[in-house]
Amino acid sequence: MPERRPDGLTRRIIPCLDVHEGQVVKGVKFVNLVQEGDPVELGARYSDMGADELVFLDISASVQARQHVLDLTKRVAREVFIPFTIGGGIRALDDMEALLTAGADKIALNTAALIDPEVVTSGANRFGSQCMVVAVDVKRTAPGSWEVFSHSGSRSTGREAADWTREIAERGAGEILLTSIDADGTQAGVDLEITRRVSETVPVPVIASGGIGQLSHFKDAVERGKADAVLAASVFHRGIFTIDEVKTYLQQAGIPVRITGETQ
């Protein structure tokens, strides 16, 4: 396996927009969803505020999910001018091609990769590893043990988190989006133990997700969790912090970030 990437790389701040029936929503531990606004409007705002990237995840369970994701991608591409990842309802290479053609920079797979891991390999071979993000949702099942869950955190897979992330990295995933279901929406901090374990297991960038509630949590995710990027939702949707405040805090802590000059 390739060597771990250098620690001095610029760390990215990534707002996450979970979309359900056309609206951004946020819950706690993947349930009790509350509407937060229009995904394109919020995405454009975060782009203007200096976000490094955006992640849009359509969590609708309807059979029309793939068409919703394609329509969303086209709308976002017209209004947002920073890299964005799109996920939800993606099952096959044709789905990926349609979304990338519509303007997405990266594709996020989750349940589809668990059902058929070969889709990760095929996608990386066809579109490049840089386009392939695999979202991994985990729950702590025992001290020092985390299991991967599928279908928006509702189904046990029996897969151990570090083993699964190692496999998908070897298959060609260019990035891991790691979410602690236990921490999600709690604003109590990232699960640093599993974040660090995965970050030290795979040679590709790891995005820490779940539990951001304080400025110090961003710093902890990078320094103690060894994450390459930090994803957050409610603290941005609800105006608790601006992206500029987060980046200024990290810069003052000696963590390299991209400063755009925006101060909104």
C-alpha positions as CSV (number, residue, x, y, z in Angstrom):
1,M,0.0,0.0,0.0
2,P,1.3,3.5,-0.8
3,E,2.9,5.6,2.0
4,R,0.7,8.0,4.0
5,R,0.3,11.4,2.4
6,P,2.3,14.3,4.0
7,D,0.9,15.9,7.1
8,G,1.7,19.5,5.8
9,L,-1.0,19.5,3.2
10,T,-3.7,22.2,3.3
11,R,-6.7,21.1,5.3
12,R,-10.1,21.5,3.7
13,I,-13.4,22.7,5.3
14,I,-16.4,21.2,3.7
15,P,-20.0,22.0,4.4
16,C,-22.3,19.0,4.0
17,L,-25.8,19.3,2.6
18,D,-28.0,16.3,3.2
19,V,-31.0,16.6,0.9
20,H,-34.4,15.0,1.4
21,E,-37.3,15.7,-1.0
22,G,-35.5,18.8,-2.4
23,Q,-34.6,20.4,0.9
24,V,-31.5,20.4,3.1
25,V,-32.2,18.6,6.3
26,K,-30.2,17.8,9.5
27,G,-30.9,15.4,12.2
28,V,-29.2,13.7,15.2
29,K,-27.7,10.3,14.6
30,F,-29.4,10.2,11.2
31,V,-33.0,10.6,12.6
32,N,-35.4,13.4,13.5
33,L,-34.7,15.5,10.4
34,V,-35.3,19.2,10.4
35,Q,-35.4,21.3,7.2
36,E,-32.6,23.9,6.9
37,G,-33.2,25.4,3.4
38,D,-32.7,25.2,-0.3
39,P,-29.6,23.2,-1.3
40,V,-28.5,25.4,-4.2
41,E,-29.0,28.6,-2.2
42,L,-27.0,27.3,0.7
43,G,-24.3,25.8,-1.5
44,A,-23.8,29.1,-3.3
45,R,-23.6,30.9,0.0
46,Y,-21.0,28.6,1.3
47,S,-19.0,28.9,-1.9
48,D,-19.0,32.7,-1.5
49,M,-18.0,32.3,2.1
50,G,-14.8,30.4,1.2
51,A,-15.7,26.8,1.5
52,D,-13.1,24.5,-0.1
53,E,-15.6,22.0,-1.4
54,L,-19.2,21.0,-0.9
55,V,-20.8,17.6,-0.4
56,F,-24.5,17.0,-1.4
57,L,-26.0,13.7,-0.3
58,D,-29.6,13.0,-1.4
59,I,-30.9,10.8,1.4
60,S,-34.4,10.4,-0.1
61,A,-35.5,6.8,-0.2
62,S,-37.8,7.2,-3.2
63,V,-37.5,5.3,-6.4
64,Q,-37.0,8.7,-8.1
65,A,-33.8,9.3,-6.2
66,R,-31.5,9.1,-9.1
67,Q,-33.4,11.6,-11.2
68,H,-33.6,13.9,-8.2
69,V,-29.8,13.7,-7.8
70,L,-29.2,14.4,-11.5
71,D,-31.5,17.5,-11.4
72,L,-29.8,18.7,-8.3
73,T,-26.4,18.3,-9.8
74,K,-27.4,20.4,-12.8
75,R,-28.8,23.2,-10.6
76,V,-25.7,23.2,-8.4
77,A,-23.3,23.3,-11.4
78,R,-25.0,26.5,-12.6
79,E,-24.7,28.3,-9.3
80,V,-21.6,26.9,-7.5
81,F,-18.1,27.4,-8.7
82,I,-16.0,25.3,-6.3
83,P,-15.6,21.5,-6.4
84,F,-18.6,19.5,-5.3
85,T,-19.3,15.9,-4.5
86,I,-22.7,14.4,-5.2
87,G,-24.2,11.2,-3.8
88,G,-27.5,9.3,-3.4
89,G,-29.1,6.7,-5.6
90,I,-25.9,6.0,-7.5
91,R,-25.8,2.3,-8.5
92,A,-23.9,2.0,-11.8
93,L,-21.3,3.5,-14.1
94,D,-23.9,5.1,-16.2
95,D,-25.2,7.0,-13.1
96,M,-21.7,8.3,-12.4
97,E,-21.2,9.4,-16.0
98,A,-24.4,11.3,-16.1
99,L,-23.6,13.1,-12.9
100,L,-20.0,13.9,-13.8
101,T,-21.2,15.1,-17.2
102,A,-23.8,17.3,-15.5
103,G,-21.1,19.1,-13.6
104,A,-20.2,17.1,-10.4
105,D,-16.5,16.9,-9.6
106,K,-16.7,13.7,-7.5
107,I,-19.2,10.9,-6.9
108,A,-20.0,9.6,-3.4
109,L,-20.9,5.9,-3.1
110,N,-22.0,4.3,0.1
111,T,-24.5,1.4,0.1
112,A,-23.8,0.6,-3.6
113,A,-20.2,0.0,-2.7
114,L,-21.1,-2.3,0.1
115,I,-23.5,-4.3,-2.1
116,D,-20.9,-4.6,-4.9
117,P,-17.4,-3.4,-4.1
118,E,-16.4,-3.9,-7.7
119,V,-18.3,-0.7,-8.6
120,V,-15.6,1.2,-6.8
121,T,-12.9,-0.4,-9.0
122,S,-14.9,0.0,-12.2
123,G,-15.6,3.7,-11.4
124,A,-12.0,4.4,-10.6
125,N,-10.8,2.7,-13.7
126,R,-13.2,4.6,-15.9
127,F,-13.3,8.1,-14.3
128,G,-10.2,8.2,-12.2
129,S,-9.7,7.7,-8.4
130,Q,-9.9,11.5,-7.9
131,C,-13.6,11.3,-8.8
132,M,-14.4,8.4,-6.4
133,V,-15.4,9.1,-2.8
134,V,-16.7,6.3,-0.6
135,A,-18.9,7.4,2.3
136,V,-18.5,5.1,5.3
137,D,-21.0,5.3,8.2
138,V,-19.8,3.6,11.4
139,K,-21.1,2.8,14.8
140,R,-19.1,1.8,17.9
141,T,-20.2,-1.7,18.7
142,A,-17.7,-2.5,21.5
143,P,-14.7,-0.8,23.1
144,G,-12.2,-0.2,20.3
145,S,-14.5,-1.7,17.6
146,W,-16.6,0.0,14.9
147,E,-19.0,-1.6,12.4
148,V,-20.0,-0.2,9.0
149,F,-23.7,0.4,8.5
150,S,-25.6,0.9,5.2
151,H,-28.9,2.4,4.0
152,S,-28.4,5.7,5.8
153,G,-27.2,4.0,9.0
154,S,-30.1,1.7,9.3
155,R,-28.6,-1.7,8.4
156,S,-25.8,-3.6,10.0
157,T,-23.2,-5.0,7.5
158,G,-20.9,-7.0,9.8
159,R,-17.9,-5.2,8.3
160,E,-15.2,-3.8,10.5
161,A,-14.5,-0.1,9.7
162,A,-10.7,-0.2,9.2
163,D,-10.9,-3.4,7.1
164,W,-13.6,-1.9,4.9
165,T,-11.8,1.4,4.3
166,R,-8.6,-0.5,3.6
167,E,-10.4,-2.6,1.0
168,I,-12.0,0.3,-0.8
169,A,-8.8,2.3,-0.9
170,E,-7.1,-0.7,-2.5
171,R,-10.0,-0.9,-5.0
172,G,-9.4,2.7,-6.1
173,A,-11.4,5.0,-3.9
174,G,-9.6,8.4,-4.0
175,E,-11.1,9.6,-0.7
176,I,-13.0,8.3,2.4
177,L,-15.9,10.3,3.9
178,L,-16.0,8.8,7.4
179,T,-19.1,9.6,9.5
180,S,-19.6,8.5,13.1
181,I,-23.3,7.8,13.5
182,D,-22.9,8.0,17.3
183,A,-21.6,11.5,17.0
184,D,-23.7,12.8,14.1
185,G,-25.6,15.9,15.0
186,T,-24.7,15.8,18.6
187,Q,-22.1,18.7,18.4
188,A,-20.1,16.8,21.0
189,G,-17.0,16.4,18.9
190,V,-15.7,14.0,16.2
191,D,-15.0,10.4,17.2
192,L,-11.3,10.9,17.2
193,E,-10.4,7.3,17.9
194,I,-11.9,5.8,14.8
195,T,-11.0,8.8,12.7
196,R,-7.3,8.4,13.6
197,R,-7.5,4.6,13.1
198,V,-8.9,5.0,9.6
199,S,-6.6,7.9,8.7
200,E,-3.6,5.8,9.7
201,T,-4.9,2.7,7.8
202,V,-5.5,4.2,4.3
203,P,-3.1,6.1,2.1
204,V,-5.9,8.3,0.7
205,P,-7.4,11.5,2.2
206,V,-10.0,11.0,5.0
207,I,-12.8,13.5,5.6
208,A,-13.9,13.5,9.3
209,S,-17.6,13.9,9.7
210,G,-20.1,13.8,12.6
211,G,-20.2,15.8,15.9
212,I,-18.7,19.2,15.0
213,G,-20.0,21.8,17.5
214,Q,-17.1,23.9,18.5
215,L,-14.1,25.5,16.8
216,S,-11.8,23.2,18.8
217,H,-13.5,20.2,17.2
218,F,-12.1,21.2,13.8
219,K,-8.6,21.4,15.2
220,D,-9.0,18.1,17.1
221,A,-10.2,16.3,14.0
222,V,-7.0,17.4,12.1
223,E,-4.4,17.1,14.8
224,R,-5.7,14.2,16.9
225,G,-7.8,12.5,14.3
226,K,-5.2,13.0,11.5
227,A,-8.0,13.9,9.1
228,D,-7.2,15.7,5.8
229,A,-10.5,17.5,5.8
230,V,-13.4,18.2,8.1
231,L,-17.1,18.1,7.1
232,A,-19.8,19.9,9.1
233,A,-23.4,20.7,8.6
234,S,-25.5,22.2,11.4
235,V,-22.9,24.7,12.7
236,F,-22.9,26.3,9.2
237,H,-26.6,25.9,8.4
238,R,-27.5,27.6,11.7
239,G,-24.9,30.3,11.6
240,I,-23.0,29.1,14.7
241,F,-19.7,29.7,12.8
242,T,-18.8,31.1,9.5
243,I,-16.2,29.3,7.3
244,D,-13.9,32.3,7.7
245,E,-14.1,32.0,11.5
246,V,-13.2,28.3,11.3
247,K,-10.3,28.9,8.9
248,T,-8.9,31.9,10.9
249,Y,-9.0,29.7,14.1
250,L,-7.2,26.9,12.4
251,Q,-4.6,29.2,10.8
252,Q,-3.9,30.7,14.2
253,A,-3.4,27.2,15.5
254,G,-0.7,26.6,12.9
255,I,-2.9,24.4,10.7
256,P,-2.5,25.1,6.9
257,V,-5.8,26.2,5.3
258,R,-6.7,28.1,2.1
259,I,-7.6,31.7,2.8
260,T,-9.7,33.4,0.1
261,G,-10.0,36.9,1.5
262,E,-13.8,36.5,2.0
263,T,-14.8,37.7,5.5
264,Q,-18.6,37.0,5.4
